[in-house]
Every structure is written in structure tokens, then in C-alpha cells.
Amino acid sequence: MPFCVVKSRTIKIFLAMIAVVILLCVAFEGSACANVWFGYSTRLVPIYNVDTEKKQVAITFDAAWGADKTEEIIEVLNEYDVTATFFLVGFWVEEYSEIVKKIDENGFEIGTHSNTHPDMVKLDKSTMKNELEVSISKIKDITGKEVKLFRAPFGSYNNTLIETAGELGLQTIQWDVDTLDWKGISASQVTDRVMKKVKNGSIILMHNNADYVVDSLRLCLDWLKLKGYEVTSVGELVYSEGYSIDANGVQHKS
């Protein structure tokens, strides 16, 4: 009999622990991030890619310094009849307002990449919010459109940053295909990285002022189209509601 009592108590404790873990593992559906259980705390995760059966990928360009290749990028995207997303830093928006207009007028999506491109995990919540609000305001003053996407500088994030972005109605977007074009590698090397890593629902990271970005973009688009991929913007790829995000940053339709 004593053995049965201990066993029953152990089972109850075990079941209670499972219930707690399940509750803490559940992702916030429709939120800008996932709630993932790690030990005794939760870690919020941005969207790295999307779980989809469609052969669809998004190409993104981070813009923080320089703009001499941006108009060529726009021309190439139009030539291939594809869309894309540009994540713009606030000071870049100020300096290149006419190019921001061209990006918007050509139908490309614009997200914020912060206002001054700091490592935002080193900031307090109030400063994070200011970085986002100021950059959003600069973009809206030019385009007249709402900003719905955010990419953290350096890909550096923490719970506070993702929470703050979510409070402003922003989905935090990472990537699963890093071209490393900012390192000055050749167009063929960039394309090789895309060929090896891309899959349905991938988000590809490029930079508007990388040395060989125009040639890289052409090669990548040639290959992606050859393989039957539809190239689109992040906003058209990700789910805006009724979704969850797993521990690896994969967004799933609920």
C-alpha cells in the first residue's frame, strides 16, 4: 500500500509538470513572435521562414549605408517582374528620400531596420520604442503607408525588442538564407549559397549596397525562376493572422 501511495503522488506531480510545460510551450497565435519554452523562461522568436507547400520565397534588402546600386536593383526586379522587401534605416531614409519614393512607387514593400542601426538588445525598452517609432514616421512621411515589418540590426534580438515591436504592430523578420553578400563575395558565390539553402517559404537576405548585388540578384532570379520559385515580398509570404511560430522560427498556419 505505501508503494501505491508514492506511485500515485509521483504520477500526479509528473502530470502537473507536463501541463505546465505545455502551457508555456504554446505559441501566441497571430502574434509577431513565438513563445518557446527553454528551461525556466520563455524565449521570443522572430520569423525566419514560412512553412508552406507553395514554391514561394521572399527576397529582402537591408539598406543602411550607400544607395548607388539601389535604382539598378529596382530595374532588375521590374525586369524579372518580381516583388521584394526593403528594410530601411531611418537615417538612410532621410538621406535618400527620393530613392525611398522610387522603391514605394515601383510597388516594393518597405519595412523598418531601426532609426540609427544600433545593436538594439543593448538599449532599454523606451529607447527601442523610439528607434522604431522615429524610423516608421520617416518612412510614412514619404510613402503615406503603414509599416508592418521590422528587421533587427545585425539580426540581434531579445524578448524586450520583439515584444516592443509587436506592441507597435510590427512582425519581426529574420532570414534563413544569408547570402553574405556584404562580405564582397562574388555573384556566383552568392548564388551558390542561395542554391544550397533555399526552400519553400525561405526569406533571403541581401544588402542594397553589396559590391556585386546587381549581378548576384540577376543570377539568383535566373536560378529561382528556373526551379519554379515565385519570388515575392515578405508581406505576401508570411501569415498576418492565425499562425504560430516554432522554436526554430518557422511560421505555421494555424
C-alpha positions in Angstrom: 0.0 0.0 0.0 2.7 2.6 0.8 4.2 1.9 -2.6 0.9 2.7 -4.3 0.6 6.0 -2.4 4.0 7.1 -3.5 3.3 6.0 -7.1 0.1 7.9 -7.3 1.7 11.0 -5.9 4.5 10.7 -8.4 2.1 10.4 -11.3 0.2 13.5 -10.2 3.4 15.5 -9.9 4.6 14.3 -13.3 1.2 15.1 -15.0 1.3 18.6 -13.3 4.7 19.2 -14.7 3.7 18.2 -18.2 0.7 20.5 -18.0 2.9 23.5 -17.0 5.3 22.7 -19.9 2.5 22.5 -22.4 1.1 25.8 -21.3 4.5 27.5 -21.5 5.3 26.0 -24.9 2.1 27.2 -26.6 2.9 30.0 -29.2 0.8 33.1 -29.2 -1.2 32.7 -32.3 -1.3 35.8 -34.6 1.4 37.5 -32.6 4.6 38.8 -34.0 6.7 36.2 -32.4 6.6 32.7 -30.8 6.7 31.9 -27.1 9.1 29.0 -26.7 9.9 27.1 -23.5 13.6 26.8 -22.6 14.3 25.7 -19.0 12.6 28.1 -16.6 12.0 31.0 -19.0 10.4 31.8 -22.4 12.3 33.0 -25.4 10.6 35.0 -28.1 11.5 34.1 -31.7 11.1 36.2 -34.9 10.0 34.7 -38.3 13.0 33.0 -40.1 10.9 31.3 -42.8 7.4 30.1 -43.5 6.0 26.6 -43.6 4.2 26.4 -47.0 3.7 24.0 -49.8 3.9 26.8 -52.3 7.2 27.2 -54.2 7.4 30.8 -52.9 10.3 32.7 -51.4 10.9 36.3 -50.4 13.9 38.4 -51.3 14.9 41.2 -48.9 17.4 44.1 -49.0 18.7 45.8 -45.9 19.7 49.4 -46.5 21.8 51.3 -44.1 24.8 52.8 -46.0 25.0 53.9 -49.6 22.5 53.8 -52.3 24.3 53.9 -55.6 23.1 50.4 -56.7 19.5 50.7 -55.4 18.0 52.0 -58.6 19.6 49.2 -60.6 18.1 46.7 -58.1 14.7 48.2 -58.8 15.3 47.9 -62.5 16.3 44.3 -62.3 13.3 43.4 -60.0 11.0 45.1 -62.5 12.7 43.3 -65.4 12.0 39.9 -63.8 8.6 41.0 -62.7 9.1 40.1 -59.1 8.5 41.9 -55.8 10.7 42.3 -52.8 11.0 43.9 -49.4 13.4 46.7 -48.4 14.3 47.2 -44.8 15.4 50.8 -44.4 17.3 52.5 -41.6 15.9 55.9 -40.6 19.0 58.0 -41.4 19.1 56.3 -44.8 15.5 57.3 -45.4 16.4 60.9 -44.7 19.5 61.0 -46.9 17.9 59.1 -49.8 14.3 60.2 -49.7 13.9 60.3 -53.5 15.0 56.7 -53.7 12.6 55.7 -51.0 9.9 57.2 -53.2 11.1 55.2 -56.1 11.1 52.0 -54.1 7.5 52.7 -53.0 6.2 53.9 -56.3 7.5 50.8 -58.0 5.4 48.7 -55.7 8.0 47.3 -53.4 7.4 46.7 -49.7 9.2 48.8 -47.1 9.9 47.7 -43.5 11.9 49.4 -40.8 15.5 48.4 -39.9 15.6 50.8 -36.9 16.4 54.5 -37.0 20.2 54.6 -36.3 21.2 50.9 -36.7 22.3 50.2 -33.1 22.6 46.8 -31.5 19.1 47.1 -30.0 19.5 44.5 -27.4 21.8 46.9 -25.6 19.0 49.5 -25.4 16.3 49.9 -22.8 12.7 49.5 -23.8 12.0 53.2 -24.2 14.9 53.7 -26.5 13.9 50.6 -28.5 10.5 52.1 -29.0 11.9 55.4 -30.0 14.1 53.8 -32.6 11.1 52.1 -34.1 8.7 54.9 -33.9 11.0 57.5 -35.4 12.0 55.3 -38.3 8.4 54.4 -39.0 7.4 58.1 -39.0 10.2 58.9 -41.6 9.0 56.1 -43.9 5.3 57.0 -43.6 6.0 60.7 -44.2 7.3 59.7 -47.7 5.1 56.8 -48.6 1.9 57.5 -46.7 1.7 53.8 -45.9 1.7 51.8 -42.7 4.9 50.0 -41.8 4.2 46.4 -40.7 7.6 44.7 -40.7 10.8 45.1 -38.7 14.2 43.6 -39.1 16.7 44.0 -36.2 20.1 45.4 -37.0 22.8 42.7 -37.0 19.9 40.2 -36.6 20.3 40.8 -32.8 17.1 40.5 -30.8 15.8 39.6 -27.3 12.4 39.3 -25.7 12.0 43.0 -25.0 12.8 44.0 -28.5 10.3 41.6 -30.1 7.7 42.5 -27.5 8.2 46.2 -28.2 7.9 45.7 -32.0 4.8 43.6 -31.5 3.2 46.4 -29.4 3.7 48.7 -32.4 2.0 46.2 -34.8 5.3 45.0 -36.3 6.2 41.4 -37.2 9.9 40.8 -36.6 11.5 39.2 -39.6 14.8 37.3 -39.6 16.0 35.1 -42.5 17.0 31.6 -43.3 19.2 32.2 -46.4 22.1 34.5 -45.7 23.9 35.4 -48.9 26.8 37.0 -47.1 26.9 39.5 -50.0 28.1 42.2 -47.6 31.5 40.4 -47.4 32.2 41.2 -51.0 32.0 37.6 -52.2 31.3 37.1 -56.0 28.0 36.9 -57.6 28.5 33.2 -58.3 29.3 32.5 -54.7 26.2 34.4 -53.5 24.1 32.4 -56.0 25.7 29.1 -54.8 24.7 29.9 -51.2 21.1 30.5 -52.3 21.0 27.3 -54.4 22.2 25.3 -51.4 19.9 26.8 -48.7 16.7 28.0 -50.3 13.4 26.0 -49.9 9.7 26.7 -49.9 9.0 29.7 -47.6 12.6 30.9 -47.4 13.5 34.5 -46.6 16.6 35.6 -48.5 18.9 38.3 -47.0 20.7 40.7 -49.4 22.1 44.2 -49.0 21.3 47.1 -51.3 24.9 48.3 -51.5 26.9 45.0 -51.6 29.7 45.0 -54.1 28.1 42.6 -56.6 24.5 42.8 -55.6 23.1 43.6 -59.0 24.9 40.7 -60.7 24.0 38.4 -57.8 20.4 39.4 -58.0 20.2 38.5 -61.7 21.9 35.1 -61.2 19.7 34.3 -58.2 16.5 35.3 -60.0 17.5 33.2 -63.1 18.0 30.1 -61.0 15.0 30.6 -58.8 12.7 31.1 -61.8 14.3 28.0 -63.5 13.4 26.0 -60.4 9.9 27.2 -60.5 10.0 29.5 -57.4 7.7 32.5 -57.2 9.7 35.5 -55.8 7.7 37.8 -53.7 7.8 40.2 -50.7 7.8 39.2 -47.1 4.4 40.6 -46.5 3.0 38.4 -49.2 4.9 35.3 -47.9 4.2 35.5 -44.2 0.8 34.9 -42.4 -0.5 38.1 -40.8 -3.0 36.3 -38.5 -3.9 32.8 -37.4 -0.4 31.5 -37.1 2.2 30.2 -34.7 6.0 30.2 -34.8 8.0 27.2 -33.6 11.3 27.1 -31.7 13.3 27.4 -35.0 11.5 30.5 -36.1 9.3 28.7 -38.7 5.9 30.3 -39.1 3.0 27.8 -39.4 -0.6 28.5 -40.4 -2.9 27.5 -37.5 
